[in-house]
Amino acid sequence: AIDSCPVDCIHWVPKEQLGPLEYTQQIVMEQRLGVALMMSGQGGAVADVFEKTQAFLKFLTQREEKRELILRERKRKEERLRRREEMRRKNAAMWDEGKSNFWNRAAGGKKD
């Protein structure tokens, strides 16, 4: 097929790039170009599918990094809230223990 293409529009690509290229060609690209237009040299205004695919993959990578950052930040906040609640419970228990010790001492009970 590569040897018979009159306008050099078929390229070898690694298997890993095939899926993103197909998606870009079918979904992302707004314009299609026929062989006749390519043969007449009028296809220069159409965006390069390889450049669009690289931009799309970069977008996906950035989106995934942003998602991971948001998830890490959320986990950090949850951990901070958990520690704060744990400290609040601990302080409340110490306060309650201190009040009961105070009233025991006030009533003539033994000291701790």
N, C-alpha and C positions, 0 to 999 in steps of 0.2 A: 504494500500500500504506500509506503514512503517513497519508493522509486517511481510509482505511477502518478503521484500527486503533482499536478502542473504548477502549483503556486507555492510549494514548500510550506504547507500548513499542517503537516503531521510531524510530531516530534516524539522522540524517545523520552520517557519520564520514569523516574523511579516509582516503584509500586506504592510507596508511602505518599507520594504526591498525587496519585491518580484520584483518590477520593475527593480531596480538597479542590483539585482542578475541575472535576466533574460538577461538584456543587457550585463552584464559581461560575462555570459556563452556563449551567441551567438556571440558577437562582439570582446570582449577583449581577451578572452582565446584563445591561439594559438593551444593548444592540446586538444583532446578529449580522453576520456578513456572509454573503454567498460567494461561491468560487468565481463566478463571473466578475463580480466587483473586484475581487483580489487580483484576477488576471489582468483587469484593465488598469490596475494601479490606484484604484479609488478607495482602497480600504485603510488608508493611513490614519483616518480620524477615529477609528474604533480603538478603544482601550485594549492594551495587551492583557490577555487572560492570565499570563504568568505574573505580571505585576499586580493585577487585581487579586490573584490568589495569595501572593506574599503579603499584601496589605490585609487581606481577610484573616490569614493565619496570625499576623501580628495583632490584629484586633482581638482575636480569640485568646491569644496568650495574655494580653493586657487585661482582658476581662477576667480571666481565670486568676491572675495575680491579684487583681482588685478584690475578687471574691474571697480568696484565701486571706488577704489582709483584713477584710471585714469579719471573717469568721474568727481569726485570731484575736481581734479586738473585742469581739463579743464574748469569747471565752475568757479573756482577761478580765472583762467587766463582771462576768458571772462569778469568777473566782474571787474577785475583790468583794463583791456583795456577800458571798458565802462566808468569807473571813470576817467581814464586818458583823454579820448576823451572829456568827459564832462568838465573837468578842462581846457583843451585846448580851448574849445569853450568859456568858461567863461572868460578866460584870454584874448582871442582875442576880445571879446565884450568890456571888460574893456579897452583894448588898443585903440580900435577904438573910444570909448567914450572919452578917455583921449586926443587923437589927435584932435578930433573936439573941445573939450573944449580949448585946447591950441590955435588953430587957431581962435576961437571966441574971446579969450582974446587978442590975437595978433592983431586982426582986430578992437579992441576997444569995443568988445561986453561985456556983463555982465559976471561976475565970478560966478562959482558954489559954 
